[in-house]
Amino acid sequence: MRASLASCRLGPQHLVGAPLGGPGEVVGHLGAVQSQLHDMSLWAIGRRCDATLAEVEEAFAGGAFVRTHVLRPTWHHVLHADLRDLLEVTAPRVRQVMASGNRSLGLTPEASEHWAGLAIEAIRAEGPLTRPEVEARLTEAGFVRVGNSMAHVMIEAELTGEIHSGPLRGKHHTYVAASLPASRRTPDERLAWLARTYTRGHGPVTPQDLAWWSTLTVTQARRAFELGELEPIDGELFATEPVAEVDVPAAMLLANFDEAISYTRSPEDYAGIDGDVGAFLRATGLLFTDGALAGSWTRKVGARSAAVTVTAGRPLDRRALAALDVEAERYGRFLGVPVELVVA
């Protein structure tokens, strides 16, 4: 993201300004929160509503939001009330995106549907179940895992809307049977709702941004903006509120895959990153300085304290270092333990 555009997005993203009212409100406002790394995604939520880790964990355990595959496909936190409408829009496209990978694993559409159906039956009968427990049930029925075919089977099961995440069992995620209400929206109303939701929490955005985030085609995304009656503010940039630049924080410690980067991307967005961008995003938190991605941070969390190590792509000035002290204190309040900050 270019810094000037990124600064306009900080307010709608609720990375600056008044915090939202709670974890569920954050997830609903953004539409979905990417969540491969569960604990980091909880920081992405907590940071936007000044909630502690314990409070966000309690909201998740209580079902305020669920974790499932609904976009691109990868893990996302989604409001239970929004999941049906999201799946109605995105599931057909996610299946198309996954089709070639499924074939390479020996999963024809019929086989994928069959094994997903058996997984759903097992979870309905015995859930909550972990993925290895579901796989054990399928293996008894003749399933033979090839590569990550079990993950693909579970994604297909999730795309039906019949299952989603359940309560954590220690550190292990589980699946439970879903009880999603039927959608009250027409197909066009769902597209319009999706465009307005994404734009409200991420704007200003383009149809290409919505297409990347939701797995829709660009044509579908443009149609969604039309149905949502969103007027362009500049070329193909759309927003739901008047665009206003804000005071950009000198530094921010964000989660990896934070929604702050949930847009189409250009090489200049990652100019401060050395090496493979995908590996970088999977492994570390994101350091932003002056509204742009500028490095990474890692953490070691213990029972009584935590350590955060920041690695910047360029030397940090006094403003950024002072802002990092504030960020470390903020992260410590979230964790409930003091944080030692190290700038490498």
N, C-alpha and C positions, 0 to 999 in steps of 0.2 A: 504494500500500500504506500502511496506517496504520502508524505508527512502531512500536507495541507488537507488532503481528503481524510486521512486517518484522524486528524484532530476534529473534524466535523462529525465523525462517527463516535467519538468518545462519549458524548452525551446520550445518544440513543442506546449505546451499549451499556450505559450506567457504570462506566469505569471512572467517571467523574460526576460531580453533582450529588443530588440527594440519593441515598440508598433506597433500593426497593424494599417492600414490606416483609419479605421472607423468602426462603428457598423456593417454594412453589411459585411465587410471583416472578422470581427471576427466570425460572424455566419457561413459564408461560409467556413472559415478555419476549424472550429470545426465540421462542418457538421450539427449540431443541438445543441441547448443550452436548457437544461431542465429549465422549467419555471412555475412550480406550483405557486410560489409566484412571481408575476409579477415584483414588484419593486426590489426584490433581484436579479432576473435574469438580470435586466437592469444593476445592479452593476457588475455582472459577465461579461457582455459585455463591459461596460465602462472601467473597470479596465484593460482590455487587449488592449485598444486603446487610453487611456488617454482622453476619452470623458467625458463630463459632463452628468448629468441626463437629462438635457434639450435637449442635442444633441442626446442622445439615444432615448428619447421619440419622438423627431422629426423624426428620422429615422424610428421608428416603425409606427408612424402616417402616414408617407409618403409611406409606403409599402415596405421599403427596406428589411424587413423580416416580416413573419407572424407567428402567434401563433396557434398551432393546435395539435391534437393527431396523432402522426405518429410512435412513438416508445414506446414499452413495455406494455400497452399504458399509457402515461401521457403527460402533456402539454410540448411542445417544441417550441422554436423559430427556424424557418427554412427559408432559402432564398426562395422566391417565385419561382425562376428559378429552384431550386433543388427539390421542393416538389413533382412534378409528379414522378420523378425517385425514390425518397425515398418511396413513397406510392406503386409504382409498386413492390418494393422489400419487404416491410415490412407489407403491409395491410393484405395479406393472413395469415401471422403468427399471427398478432395482433388479427384477428378474431378468430383464433383457441384458443389463450390464453383467450379470452373473452367468449368463448362459454359456459362454465359451469356457469359462473356468469350470463350470459344472461338467461339461462334456469331457474336458481333459481328465477329470476325476472319475469318469464312468457314470456320472449321474445324468441320465436322460431326464426330461421333464416328468415322465411317468415314475421313474425310480425316485427322484427327489420328492415328489408328492407322496409316494408310498411310505418312504422312511420318515418323512416329516409327520405324516399322519400317525404312524406308530409311536413316534416321540410324543406327540400331543396326547395320545391315549395313555401313555405311561405316566405323563405328568398329571393328567386329570385324575388318574387312579391313585397315584402314590406321592404326588408333589407335596412340598417342594423337593425337587431333585437337582443335584449338580449335573453338569454336563457329563462327567465320567459315569455317573449313575444312569443317566439316560442312555449313554452308549452301551453300557452293560446290558440293558434291556434289549436294545436293538441287536446286539451281537447274539444274544440268545435266539433271536428271530432270524438270524442268518446274515446280518449286516457285516460287511468286511470293509474296514476303513482303509482308504487309499489317500495318502497325504493328509490334507486337511478337509477331507470330504465330510467328516462329522460336523465341522463348523458350518459348512454349506447346508447340510441337512437342518441344523438348528436355525439358521437364518431363514430358510424356507418356512419352517414352522412358525417363526416369529412374524413373518410377512403375512401369514393368514390372520393374524390378530387373535389367535386362540391361546397363545402363551406370551409371557414376558417375564422380566426379572422378578424374583421373589426375595425374601429376606436373606441377608448374609448368614452363612453358617460358619462362624469364625471368620476366616479371611476368604472363604469360598462363596462364589455367587451361586444362586439357585434359580430355577425356573418354577413358575406356578401357572396354573390355568388362568386365563384372562376372562374378565366379564365386562367386555367393552360395550357401551351403549351403541345402538345403531345411529348412524349419521343422520342428522336432520337436514343436511344441506344437499343441494343438487350438485352434480359434477362441476358446473360452472361456479356455483357458490363456493365450493371447496377450493377451486383454483384462486378465486378472488381473495378468500380468507388467507390462503397461504402467502400470496403476494403481499398483502397488507401486514401480516404477522412478521414475515422476514424483514420487510422494509422498516417497520416500526422499531425493531430491535437491532437493526444493522445499518440503516440508511445513513447517507445516501448510497444507493446501490444501482446496479445495472441489471438488465435481463440476464446477461451472462453470469453475473454473481448469483442470482437466484437459481439459474440452471445448474451451476457448479454445486451449490449448497444442497439442492433438493433432488438432484439426479434427473430433473426434467430436461427436455430438449430446449434449446434457446427459443424455438418457435412456440413451444408450450409456455415458456416463461414470459415471452412478450404477450401472449394471449392472457396470461394471468394478470399482468399489469393492466391490460385493457379492462378486464372484467372487474378488477379491484378499483377502477376509476382513479388510478394514480397518474398524476400529471408530471411530465418530466420537468426538472428544474434547470437542467443544463444538458443538452444533447440527449443521451439515454440514461442520465442519472435521475433516480426517483427518490423521493423522501415523503414521509407522512406528516412531518412537521417542518416549519421554517428552519432552514439550515443556519446554524450559528457556530462560528469557531469559538472554542473555549480555551482557557488557560491550559496548555498542554503540560502534564506532569514531566518533570525533568527525567524521572525514571519510574518504571513500574515493574513489579515481579508478577508475571502472569503465568497461568497454567500452560503446559504444552497443549497444543490444539485448542487454545482458547478461542471463543467465538470472535475475538478481535482479528483473527486471520481467516475467518470463514467467508472468503471472497475469491474471485479469480486472482491469480497471482502472476507477477512478472518477475524477471530475474533481479530487477533493482530492489524488490522487496526483501531480498535475501543477500544483499551486497555485503552485509556485515557478518555473514556466516561462512565458515570454512567447511569444506567437505560435503558429504551427501545430505541434502536438506531433509529427506524423509527420515533418515536415521537420527538426525539432529532433533526433529520434532518428536520422535518417539521416546527419546532418551532424557530430555531435559525440559525445564521450565523456560519461559521466554522472557528475556530482558528487553524491555522497550525503553528507549531514551528519546525524548522530544517527539513522541508519537510514532517512532519507527523501530522496527526490530533491529536490535544492536548487539545481541549476544544471548547468553544462556545462564541458567542457574540450576544447581543441584542442591539436594537437601538430605540430611541425615537426621531422622527424628527419633529421639529416645523418650523414655518415660518421663524424664524431668527436664530435658532441654533439647534443643535442636540446633543444628548448624546449617547455614546457607552459604554456599560458595558461588560467587558471581564471576563469570568469565565474559568480558566485553571484547568486541571486535576492534575497539580503539580505546585510547586512554579516556577515562571519565573525568569531567571537570568537577569543580566543587559543588555545583548545583546538583549534579547527578549523584554524587556521593552522599550529599545531605539527604536527598530524596530516597536513596537506598536505605539509609538508617530508618527513615519513617516507614518504608515498606517492610523492612525486617520486623519492626515493632508490630506492624499490622498483622503480618503473618504469624507472629508469636501469639497475639491475641486470639487469632483463629485457632491455632493449635492448643492454646492453653498452657504453653510453656515458654520460657525465655529463649530467644534465638540469638546465636552468635553469628555475626555477618563477617564473611571473608571475601574480599575483592581480589581475585587472582590477577 
